[in-house]
Amino acid sequence: MNPFTIAPASLQELISRLTPRQVQIVELLAMGHDYKQICSILSISQTVVKHHVWRACQRVEAENRIQLIVIFALWRMTDGQR
């Protein structure tokens, strides 16, 4: 999947599939934090962070976490969030 070809309405639909915690973790990834930093910020284990990222990728049909971050960033830009 090429994230740059996804329509804004479709980006909204994809992101709406994520849980609030998954959005929080993806947002931290998009800000440049690594798994260890996210663990510290959210007081959760690295296994939990990895699981949330894995499930988020599945839910938005991303092939990897980079694609997940790009989809999230495009959604932020087109949706006017934050």
C-alpha positions in Angstrom: 0.0 0.0 0.0 1.2 3.5 -0.8 0.1 5.8 2.0 0.4 8.8 -0.2 -2.4 7.7 -2.4 -5.0 7.3 0.4 -7.8 9.8 0.3 -8.3 12.0 3.4 -11.7 10.4 4.2 -10.0 7.0 4.0 -7.2 8.1 6.3 -9.9 9.2 8.8 -11.5 5.8 8.6 -8.2 3.9 9.0 -7.2 6.0 12.1 -10.7 5.5 13.6 -9.9 1.8 13.8 -7.2 2.4 16.4 -7.8 2.4 20.1 -7.0 5.6 22.1 -3.9 3.8 23.5 -2.7 2.8 20.0 -3.1 6.4 18.8 -1.1 7.6 21.8 1.7 5.2 21.0 1.7 5.9 17.3 1.8 9.6 18.0 4.9 9.1 20.3 6.5 7.1 17.5 5.7 9.9 15.0 7.4 12.3 17.4 10.6 10.3 17.2 10.5 8.3 20.4 11.8 4.8 20.4 10.1 1.8 22.1 12.2 2.2 25.3 11.3 5.9 25.6 7.6 5.1 25.1 7.8 2.4 27.8 9.2 5.0 30.2 6.7 7.7 29.2 3.6 5.5 29.5 4.9 3.2 32.3 4.3 0.0 30.3 6.5 -2.8 29.1 8.3 -3.0 25.8 6.2 -6.1 25.0 3.0 -4.1 25.4 4.3 -1.3 23.2 5.3 -3.8 20.5 1.9 -5.5 20.7 0.1 -2.2 20.3 2.2 -1.2 17.3 1.7 -4.6 15.7 -2.1 -4.4 16.2 -2.2 -0.8 14.9 -0.3 -1.9 11.8 -2.9 -4.6 11.2 -5.8 -2.3 11.8 -4.7 0.3 9.3 -3.3 -2.3 6.9 0.2 -0.9 7.2 3.1 -3.3 6.2 5.4 -1.9 8.9 5.7 0.7 11.6 7.2 3.3 9.1 4.1 3.0 6.9 2.0 3.3 10.1 3.7 6.5 11.1 3.3 7.9 7.5 -0.4 7.1 7.6 -0.7 8.8 11.0 1.2 11.9 9.9 -0.8 12.3 6.7 -4.0 12.0 8.7 -2.8 14.7 11.1 -2.0 16.9 8.2 -5.2 16.4 6.3 -7.6 16.2 9.2 -6.2 19.3 10.9 -5.7 17.5 14.2 -3.4 19.2 16.7 
